Amino acid sequence: MRITRSDGVMKGELSLAGSKSESNRALMIEAYLGQKCDIVNLSDSNDTLLLSKLLGEIETSAAGTLCTIDCADAGTVCRFLAAFLCQRKGLWRLTGDARLAQRPIAPLVDALRLLGANIRYERHYGHLPLIIEGTPLKLSDLLVDATQSSQFASSLLLMLPTLGKPVSVRLEGEPSSLPYIDMTMAMMNHFGADVSRVGNVIKVSPSGYSPCRYEVAPDWSSASYWLEAAALSSECHVVLNALCESSLQGDKAAVEMFGKLGVSCLFSPEGLVLGKTALSDDKPVFDFIHCPDLFPSVAAACAALDVKAVFAGVRNLRYKESSRVEAMIQELSKAGARFTASQDRVVLDKGIDPLATPSFCSHNDHRIAMSLSMLALRLPYVEIDGFEVVKKSYKNFWNDMETLGFQVF
């Protein structure tokens, strides 16, 4: 796919789909509740559609036979279902594609075993596939290592109100993506649970869940690409409808990050209004430990603006759909950018060449594809292979690009 743009003027408005993160949590709470809730603005992302489909398959599966639950490339879906299946009567094989089988799951399995879960690795320790035999779980205070992913803690938390007794969960290590854990707790409380966090200790009461209405907010992760576009534009007035400052989503940190890169963000009754302002810092430092999904869009914007930025807190990006630090360095270097990288820190030494015409690889990663596509604002054109991958989280992405004046063909 080739993306071009005739000018750098960005004007218009977009209505983003519902948050994938909120939608997946709402579906899991509904599944634990065992009855339908009024969930409004559910995400149309492939991940959410897959979770809904798999929950339906689990509900109708025949008892006594091994049932394979294939999570494809969806890490959140896999981790949320691992806990769910542990107390679901039946024999289950939880699996996914080759990349998902490389991503870690041992901290979640270890914590589930503390609850008496009958769960084992089919092949290699710490990786899919898992064989799970559903069984009643015992009560135990838990330790869970959330260093590699907050999803391990969120998966456990979503299950715990259904177990009948109070439980405490201690987050070990240096927890990452804490806003996602706080989002999980806020949504649990919305559905009638009683859960709270003080530092790294979370208390969960045996309140269960209650059916209620939940309106999924627009997706801030999807919004981040339009903040990237605003940073790269010459002139901008774009309204992202219904995005609000009080969102539960951690990726609203994009407002502060892109504010350093010349993007003005005004919250209005209509939503978030994007405009232009001066760069606030020619050597900014960005920390992605609690918002790792923002790294590709911020890194691409800095490379295009030749802002000598420091990117910290990137250690867990190797566990995503691709190894994102290496992927972004590899792709941006095709346009002339240069980086210095260590385990948890990347420095941009040189920005892209504005005359470059790179052919980018998506690395089968939706966030890589979307962040690189915005470079058409600063390059003669951009080519991206594997463009279909954006459906994982943002099904209407290419249409929205055309709505705001990009040529996509």
N, C-alpha and C positions, 0 to 999 in steps of 0.2 A: 504494500500500500504506500502511495506517495501523498504527502501532505504539503501544501503550499499556502502562501498568503500574500495578497497583493499589497497590503499595508499593515501598519502596526496599530491601527485604531480599533479598539475593542468597545463595542456598544451593543446593548441588548439585555435580555433577561432569560433566566433559565429556572425551571422547576426540577429539582433533583429528586431522585427516588428515595424511598425510606432507607434509613441506616441498616446496613447488613448486620452490624454488631447488635443493635437493639432488636432487630427482627429475629435473629437466631436465638437470643435469650428469651424473647417472648414465646417463641415456639416451644422451647424446652420447658418453660414454666407451665404452659398449656398441657404438654405431655405428662408432666409430673402430676398436674391437677387431675388429669383424666377426663376433661371435658372442654368443649370449645369456649373460647373467650372472644370478645369483640376487639380484635386486633386490627387497627386501621393503618393504612399506608404501609403495609408489609413490603419489604424489599422485593424487587423483581430480579435480583442477582441470581446467577447460577448456584451460588453456595446456598442461598436461602431456599430456592426451589428444590435443591437436592436434599436438604435437611427435611423439608416438608414431605418429600417423596419417601425418604427412608423411614421416617416416623410412621407413615402409613403402612409401609411394608412390615415393620416391626409389629404394629397393631394387629395385622391380619396373618402373621406367620403361623405355620402349623407347629404345635408343640411336639417335642420328641425328635425332631430332625435338626441337623446342623443347618443353620440359616446364615448365609454370607451377606454381610452388610458392607457394600463397597462405597467408600467415601471419596473415591476419585482423587482430586487434588485438594480437597477441602479440610485443612487442618483443624479449624474450629469445630466443624461438624464431627470429625473423628473424635476429638477430645471430649466434646459434650456427650456424644453417644457412648463412649467407653464407660462413664459413670452410670449413665441411664441403664445400660444393658446388664450391669452387675446385679441389679435387683429385679430384672425382668425375667420371669420364668422362661426357660428355653436354653438352647445351646447355640452360641453365636460365634461367628468368625468375622472379626472386624478388620477390614483391610482397606487399601487405597492404591494409588498409582506408585510408580517407582520413586518419584520424588518424595511423596508423603511417607513412604517406608524409610526414607533417610532421615526424616525429621524426628526429634526426640519425643518420647512419651514415658520414659522410665519414672520420672518423679510422680506422675499421676498414677501409674500402676502401683508404685510402692505405697502411696497413700491409700489407694483402694484396698490393697491387701491388709493394711492395718484395720480396716473395717470388716475384714473377713471375706472379701470378694474372692471368688474362684476364678482367677484370671492368670493366664500364662502366655508366654511368647511362643508362637508356632515355629519360628526359625531362629532369630537372633535377639539376644538380650537388648532391651531398650528400643525395639523397633517393631512396627507392624510386620505381619499380621498378628492379631491377638485372638486367642480362644477364650471365650467367656461363658461360664455356666451360671445363669442367674440363680441367685440364692438370697434368702433374707440376710441382711447385714447386721452386724453387732455394732454397739456404740463404743466409740473411742475418741478421745481428743486426738487431734491430728497435727502432724508436722508435714508441710509440703514445701518443696523447694521451688520457688517461683522465679528463680534467677533466669532461666531460659525462656519462660513463657508465663504470662498471667493466666492463660487459658486453663492451666492445670488447677489453679485455685478456683477459678470461676466454675469449672465443671463440677468440682466437689461441692461448692457452695450451693449451686442450683439444686442439688440432690438432698442436702442435709435437712431442710425443714420437714421432709417427709419421713424421717427416721424415728420420731416419737420421743426423743429426749434431747436436752440441750447438749451442744457440742461446741468446743472451741477449736479454732484452726490457727496454728502459728505459721506464718510465712517465714521460711528460712532463707538464708543467703541474702543477697541484695535484690529485692523484688523489682521486676521490670513491669512497665505498663500498668502502674497502680491505678490510673484513671479507669482502666477497663474493669478492674476488680470493684472499684467504687460504683461504676455503672451497673455491674451485676447486682450489687447489694441494693442500690436504689430501686432497680426494677423488681427485685424480690420483695422489698418492702411495699412497693406499689400494689403488688398482688397479695398482700396480707401477711407476708412473712415478717419476722422480727430478727433483724441481723444488723450488727454494728461492728465497727473497727476502731480500735485504739492502737496506734502504731502498727506493729506487725501481728497483732492478735485480733482475730475476728470471732465474735460470739454469735452463735446461731441458736435460736430457741425452737422448740418443736411445734411451731404454730401452724405448719402446713401453708397451703395457698388458698386463696379465695378467688372465684371468677370475677372479672371486672373488665372494663374497657381500657384499652391502651392504645394511644396514638403514637406510632413510630415517627420520630423526627427525621427531617431530611439528613442525608449522609454527609458528614463533615469530611470524611476521607475523600469522597468524590469532589467536594468543594475545593479541596486543596489544589487541584489541577487548574482551577480557574483563578485562584490566587497566584499560582505560578504564571499563568498567562498574563494576568494583570501586571506582574513584575516585569515581564518581558515586553509589554506593549509600550507604544509611544504615547498613547492617549487611551483612557479607560473610563467607562461608566457602565458597569455591569451589575445587575441586580440578581442575586441568588435568592429566589423567593422562599420565604418561611424559615430561613436559617436564623436561629436565635442565640443570643449570648448565654442563655441559661441551659444550654444543651448539656446532657450527661456525657457526651462523647469527648474523649481525650484529644481527638484531632482538631478540636477548636483551637488548640495551641498554634495552628497555622496562622491565626490572626497576628499573634505576637511575632512569629518567625518571619512572615512575609512583610510585616511592618518594618523590619530592618532592611528589607530589600525594595523599599519604595512603593509599597502598596498601602493605601489608606482604606480602612474598613469602618464603615458606619452602619450601626444597627438601626433600622427603621421599622415602622409597622409592617412594611412589605417584606422585609428580610434584610439580608446583608448587601450593602451597596459598596462596590469596589471602585476605587479611583487611584490616582497617582499622587505620590508625595516624594520628598527627597530621600535618598539613601541615608539611613541613620548611622551607619558604621561601615567603614571600608574594610574592616577585618573582624567581622562578627564571629561569635562562637555560638554554635547551636548544639543543644543536648537532646538526643533522641531516645534516651533510656525509657521514657514514659510515653513516647509517641513515635515508635519506629517506622510506621507506615508513611510518615512525612519525609523521610530521608530522600527518596528518589526525586520528588518534586523540588525540594529545597536545593539539593545538590545540582540538579540540572539548571535551575535558575541562577545559582551562583556562578556556574561555569559559563553560562551565556552572558552574564553581566560582568564577567571577569572580576568577581568579588573574592578576594583571597580569604575565604572562610575556613573555620575549623569546625569539623563535625565530630562531636563526642557522643559517647553512649551508643555506639553502633555494634557492640559485640554480638547481639542476638540476631542481627540481620542475616547472618549465614543460615539461620534456621527457617527462613521464609520460603515462598514458592521458588525462589532462586536464592543463591548467595548474593544478596543485593549489593553489598559494598563492592565486591569483585565485579559483579555485572555492570554496575554503573560506571566504575572506573574503566572497564574494558570498552564500553560503548562510547562514553564521552571522549575517550582518547582517540577514537576514530575521527572526531571533529577537532582534534588538536589540544584538548585539555590535558593537564598533567596533575597528578596527585602524589602525595606521600602518605602511606597508610601503615598503621600498626593494628594491633588486635582490637582496640576499642576507640581508635581515633583516626581521622582522616583529615588531611590538610590539602586544600586546593592551591596548587602552586601556579597554575596558568590556566586561563580560560580558553574557550573554544575559538577557533578561527572563523570569523563571520562569513568567509567565502567557502567554507567546507560544504560538501554535499554528501554526507555520510549515508550509508545503508546500515541501519541499526538492526540488531537482533533483540527480540523481546525476551529471550531466555524463558519463554513460556510463563511469563510473570506479568500479570495485568498492570501492576504499578510501574514496572519498568516501561512498558509500552506507552502508557498514558503520559508519564513524565517526559519521555523523550519526544513525543509528538508535538509538544508545545514549543520545541526549539524551532519549528517552522516560522515563528515570529522573528527569529534572529538569523536564520540561514536561508539560502535560496530555495531549498526544499529539504524535506526529510523523508527517507524511506524506512519503513518498519515492516519486518516480516512477523508472522504469527499474530497479526492484528486482532484476530477473533478472541484472543485471550481476555480482552477487556470485559467480556460478558460475565466473568467470574464475580465482578463486583459492580460494574457500571454498564448495564446493557445498552443504554442510549448514548454512550460516549461519542461515537463518531457522528451521529445525528446532531448532537449538541455542538460539536465542533463546527459543523456546517451552518448551524443556526447563528453562530457568532462570527461567521465570515471566513472560516477556513475552507480551502478546497481539498476534498478528500477523494482520491480516485485510485 
